Amino acid sequence: MKAAFVMFDNMTTLDFIGFYDAMTRLKTMKVIEDFAWNICARTAQVTDDRGLKITADTVGTSLAGYDLLFIPGGFGTRPLQHDHAFVDWIATAQDAPLKTSVCTGALLLGAAGFLQGKRATTHPSAYKELEPYCATVVQQRIVDEGNLITGGGVSTSIDLGLHVVQKLAGADARARIAKQMDYPYQNP
């Protein structure tokens, strides 16, 4: 199984890293030993919304051939949903069996046409902006439409990652990975 983790300028890194951490433990904890991934971007380096620089290992190549597509959110999604070259690049993942996003990454899934006829969610501040792209905006933390899963605001990325872990490897794998992550935090 191979995952494409999409990066772009002005993304929110927590949107990305919570999902990435849970998912990559499938490999590091030997749950799915053939789980592999690429950090995919249109440029060799992206800068998040606070100045953190991240280097991509796959630059500008098609997203075809991946089993899982993940798109984080952040303020960068607002202009990118109208950037035809970027949206066309995302659309190359058309045949990916599982497409996921957290926060306003849903706007990019929507712009690429992946949300048509589906229920979806995003950060609460972007519900109205998501409406034209999907059948129904659902005000839930995670909306699972089978081959398309969207998550709400920023901190949802860990929950979404664990949800997808369970979908791919079962409840025991989810519990084992969550325990290793010491998640969830419980206020004493």
N, C-alpha and C positions, 0 to 999 in steps of 0.2 A: 504494500500500500504506500502510495506516495502523495504527500501533501504540498500544496503551493500556499505559502504564507505571503500575502501581498503587502508591500510597503509603499509609502508615498510621503512626500513632504507634507508637513503639518498634520500628520496623524497623531493620535494619542497613544503613547507607548504602552500604557497600562492596558488599553484595549487589546493590544497585540500580545503582550507578555503573559498575561494570565492564561489565555487560551494556549499559547505556545508552550508554556511550562507544563500544563496538564497533559497536552497531547504528546509532547516529545518524551514524556516519561513512559509512554507505551513502549518505546524502544529501550530507553535506559534501564527500565525495570523489567525488561524481558517479557512484557505482556504480549506484544506483537513484534517479534524480532525483525521482521522485514519492513517495519514502518520507517519511512525515509521522508525527508522534506527538503525544500529549497526556500530560501528567502528571495522572493521575486519582486523586482522593481523595474521601472522604466529607465532609471538612472543608477549608476554604480553605488551612489550613496544618497540616502535620504536624511532629512533633518526633521525631527518631530516638532510638535507645537511649543516645546520649551527649549529647543536648541541641541538636544541629544542627536548625535550622528550615528547612523546605522549603515553598515555596508551590506549590499545585496550580493548573493552568490550567483544569481541568475538575472541577467539584465536584458530587458526588452524582448526576450524570446516568448514564443507562444505559450499559453497556459494549457494547451491541449495535452492530453496524456496523463494528467493528474487525476487521482481518485478523490481528492478533497481540495476544495478551494476555501480559503479563509481570508476575509477582508475586515480589518479593524476600522474604527471610526476616527473622528477628529475633525477639526475645522477644515482640513484639506479636502474633505469629501464634498463640501459645498461647491467650489468651482469645478472639481473633477467630474461631478455628475453631468456637467455640460461640456466637458472636453472630449470631443469625438474620438481623438486618437487614443486617449486613455480608456474610454468606455469600450471601444472596439477591441482593445487589448484584453480587457476583462472578459469580453464576450467570447474570446478564444477558448474559454473554459466551459463552453456550452455542454460538452459531453462528460464533464466531471460528475460522477455519480452522487457526490455530496457537496453542496455549496453552503457556506456558513458566513455569518457576519456578526459583529457585535457593534452596538451603538450605531452611529451614522454610516457605518460600512454598508448598512442596508440600502442606503441611497445609491450606492455604486452597484449593488446587485440589481436594484430596480432599474437604474439607467441602462444596464446591460440587457434588460428584458427578462431576467430570471424570476422576478416576483409576480409576473402576470398571472392572474387568477388565484393567487396564493394569499394566505394570511401572513402577516409579518409584524415585527416590532422593531423599535429603535430607541434611541434616547428620547425621553419624554418631551424634550424641547423641539424635537424634529418630527413629531407625529403628523402634523399637517403637511410637512414637506414630503413625507413618505406616501401620503394618500394617493397621488396620481400613479404610483408605480405598482400598487398591489390591489387585491380585491377588498381586503379589510385590514386596517391597522388595529392590532390587538394590544391593549395596555397590560402586557404580562412581561415577566422577566425573560422567559424563553418561549418561543413559538416554534414548534417542530411540525413541519409539513412533510415529513418523510425524507425526501432528498434535498430539502431546503430548510435550514434552521437559522433563525435570527435571534439575537439577544438584545436586551435593553441597554441601559447606560453602562458606563465605563467599568464598574466593578463586576458587572455581569460576566466579564470575559472568563473568570475562573469557573463560574457556574456553567457557562456554555462549554468550556473545555471538558469539564467533568461529565457533562451531559453527553457529549459526543464520545468520550471514552466509554461510557456505559453502552451507548448505541453500538459501538464497534466491538467491544470486548466483554460486556456484561457488567452486572452490578458488583460482583466481587472485585473486578479490576478497578472499578470506580472507587469503591471503598478503600482498597489498598493504596491507590494513588492519592486519594484525599488524605488518608492517614499520613502518608509520607510527606505530603505538603503541609501537614499540621493544619488542616482546614476542615470545618470553619472555625474561625476565632470565636470563642465564647467569653463574653465579658463576665469576670468573676463577681 
